[in-house]
């Protein structure tokens, strides 16, 4: 396998349980605990602005309501995306991808950029995300890994920016089919951790790919996965994992 440039411990949605997810505050918080890699989610607004947001709607983690795809950046930029995590984060805004890139680069942190699935727009979103990642990290020594559940999004990302690494995300139910890795020329498989066995680890490695586990919040389970040979762990449990696995940061 080719050398793997990414740290083995990754902060889920940047802030995990402890800071507003997918925000600059979340990135700063992860950094304060020693993390050097974060996973962030990207969606596109009505006016094609790449925004860090996991959900299709803003209702859960902001003081607003509505679908990202149906709102413009001007409407979204004034929302509070921090207060739901506590008064210390009140007023934290939603984050655009280029702003997150600028901070991550200044902090010398790595990123896994997940392209979220949008019905009917998988390829469009994959291509657009890849272009924006390539532009925002132009000249960087290590550029982000583009990851997605959507094979179509990853295929479009490959066509748009073939030099960016790609990772395929899989959740249960899953029958163990690894063929899409070859078709996408993917460098990594990101499996829901309950699907991982030693045999799966061996088979993925035999294909020349890395295997990452998500989302692992129990330290004992993380120990098992590391013993089985996984190449990375995504966690929400930032403080406890940073304390237990400092060598993986």
N, C-alpha and C positions, 0 to 999 in steps of 0.2 A: 504494500500500500504506500501511497505517496505520503510525505510528512503532513501531519495534521497541525495547522497553525493556531487552533482555537483552544482556550482553556477548557478543562473538563467539567467545571462547575459553572452553571449558567443561571442567572437570576431570571425567573419567569416573569414576563411582562415588566421587566426592569425592577419593579418595586416589591414583588412578591406579596406577602400578607401585610407588610409593615409600612409601605409608602404607596401613594397613589400610582396605580399601574399605568404604564405607557406614558409617563410624563418625565420632564426634566428633573423634577424632584425625586422621582423613583430612581433615575439613573444616578443622581448624586448620592442617594441613600445606599444603593448597591455598592458604589465606589467607596463609601465611608466604611463599609464592612470588609473591604478588601477584594470585592468581586472585580474581575477584569473582563467579564463577558455578560451580556444581557440578551434575552430574547424579547423582541418587540413585534407588535402586530400592526399591519398597515391596511387601511381602507381609504377609499377615495370619495371626496365630496362631490356634490352636484357640479361644481366648477373644476373638478379634476385635481384638487389639492390632496396630496398624500398626507393623511392624518394618522397618528398612532392611536388606535382604538381596537379593542378586542371585539366588542359587541357590534351588531349591525345598527343598534340604536344607542342613543346617549343617555337613556333614562336611568340606568342602574348606577352609573358612576359620575354623573354630573347633575347640576341643578336644572338641566334642560330636558326637552323631550323631542323625539323625532328620529328619523333615520338619517344616518350619515350620508347616504347616497342621494337623499332628497334635500339636503341642506347645503348652503354655500359656506365657504370659510368665514365670511364676514359674520354670519349668524352664529357660527360655532366658536369663533375666537373669543367671545365674551363670556363663555360658560365657565363655571367653577368646577374643575375636575379633581379638586383636592379635599374639599371639606368633608366628603364622605369617609375619609380616612382620619379625620380629626382636625381640631382647630389649628394645629401647627401647620397644616397644609392648605388652609382656607385661601382661596384666590388663585390656586395653581391652575393655569389654563391647559387646555388641550394643546398637544404638541404636533407641529408639522415635521415630516421626515427630515428635511434639510436642517432644521434646528436641532433635532436629536443627533443627526450626523455630526454637526459642528461640535456639540458638546462631547460626544463619544470620542471623536478624534482628538480633541484637546486633552481629554483624560487618558488617552491611549488605551481605550477599551474596545473590545471586539463586540460584534453584533450578529445575531441570527435574526433575519427579517422575515417574518411570516406574512405571506400574501393571503389575506382572508378570502374565503369563497363568497362570491356574489353571483346569485343565479343569473345565467345568461351573459355574464361578463368575465368569466374565468380567464380567458386568453387576454382580453383587453387589460385586465388588472395585472396579470403576470408580466406582460410586456412593459406596461407603464411603470410598475414598481422596479423592475430591473433597470430601466433607463434612469430613473431617479436615483437609485442606489449607485449606479455607475457614475453619475454626474456628481452626487454629493460626496462620494469617496474617491474622486479622481485624484490620482497620484499617491494614494495611500499604499503602504507596504502590504497590508492585509485588508482586503475588502470583505464586506459581510457575506455570509452564507444566505442565499435566498431559499426559504423553505415554504412548503404549502401542502395541504391535504390534496389539492387539485393537481392531477397530472397535467391537465390542459394548461393551467397557469404556469407550471414549471416548463412545459414545452415551449410556451410563448416567451418565457424569460430566457430560455436557451437561445431561441432564434434572435431575440433582441440584443442580448448581451452574453454571448457564449463564453466569455472568460470568467464570469461569475460562477462560483460553486453553487450547486443546487442540492437540496435535501428534501426527500419525500417523507411526509408525516402520515402515520397510520394509527388508527384507533380500532377498538373492537366494535363489531365482530370482524375478524380477519382470518382468512384461511391459509395464510403463510405464503402467498404468491409474491415472489421477489422479482418477477420479470420486469415490472415497470422501472426498476432501478436501472436496468440495462438500456431500456428505450429512452430514458431521460438523461442517460450518461450522468447519473447522480453520484455524488461523492459520499452521501450519508443517508441512512434510514433513521427516522425518528419515531420510535414505537412507544405507545402507551405501555407503561412499565409492566403491567400485568401480563402482557403478551410475550415478554422476554423470557427465554430459556437458554441454557448453555448451548443447545443445538442451534437455535436461531442465531446466537452470537457467532458461532463457528461458520454458519452458512453465509451470513452477511460478510464476514471478514474474508471468506474464500472468494467472494466476488470483488474484493478489493475496495469495499466500502466500510465506512465507520458506522457504528450503531450507538445512538443516543436514546436515553430513557426520559420520558416525561409522564406526568409531573410527579416527582418523587419528594414526599415531605416527611417520610419516616426514616430516621437515621439507620435503623437496622436493615430496612429494605435497601437503602443505598449501599450499605456494606455488602449485601448479597450480590447486588448487580455489579459492583466493582470487582468482586471476586470472580464473577462470571465473565468479566472482560469487556464490559461496556466502555465506550470511549468518552461518554459525557452524560451528565445528569442535569436535568432542568428542575429547579425547585422554587417553591414559594417560601420555604422555611429558611429565609436567608441568614438570620442570626445564628441559629443552631448549626446549620450546615457549614457556615464560614468558620465557626469555632471548631467543629469536628474535623473538617477536611481542608485545612489551610493550604496544604500542598497542591490542591486541585484548583485553587483560585487563579 
